[in-house]
Amino acid sequence: MNSSCSSQRCLYFARSYLRELNFRKTISINVMCGYDTDCNSATASPIRGALKEKKGIPEEMSKPLNDRIKSTLFGYSDGRISNLGKRTFELVFNK
């Protein structure tokens, strides 16, 4: 079994927990699967956030971020997480 296949199965497994368990548990399940799991956790996090909105992410994990995002993309080097979410929504739903 290759690491990609293993990671995909773990993401599928974790997906079933996105609604029932807390944010920290969702991330933990993904990371404990091993191999290249940072992508799985990075995928599960926004899905969990979209399902439960901001209240689905514990304050002790979101507060230190201070609603800020850093990027190496030109023109997007410093911004707000909330603005990124709003822009993503507008792109998806053509608003």
C-alpha positions, 0 to 999 in steps of 0.5 A, spaced: 500 500 500 502 506 498 502 512 502 497 516 498 492 510 498 493 510 506 492 517 507 486 517 502 483 512 506 484 515 513 481 522 510 475 518 508 475 515 515 476 522 518 470 524 514 465 520 518 467 524 524 467 531 522 460 532 524 460 528 531 467 529 534 470 536 535 475 540 531 481 537 535 479 530 534 478 531 527 485 533 526 488 528 531 485 522 527 488 525 520 495 526 523 495 519 526 494 516 520 501 517 518 505 518 512 503 525 508 497 527 513 498 534 513 494 535 507 489 531 510 488 535 516 489 541 512 483 539 508 479 536 514 479 543 517 476 547 513 470 542 511 469 542 519 469 550 519 464 550 513 460 545 517 460 548 524 462 555 522 466 559 527 463 556 533 466 549 530 473 551 531 475 552 539 477 559 541 484 556 544 486 554 537 483 560 533 484 566 537 492 566 537 491 567 529 488 573 531 484 573 524 490 573 520 493 569 514 500 570 511 501 567 504 507 567 499 502 569 494 504 576 491 498 581 493 496 576 498 502 576 503 498 579 509 490 579 510 484 576 514 482 569 515 475 572 515 476 576 508 479 569 505 472 566 507 468 571 504 472 571 498 472 564 497 464 564 498 463 569 493 467 565 488 464 559 489 457 562 489 458 568 484 456 573 489 
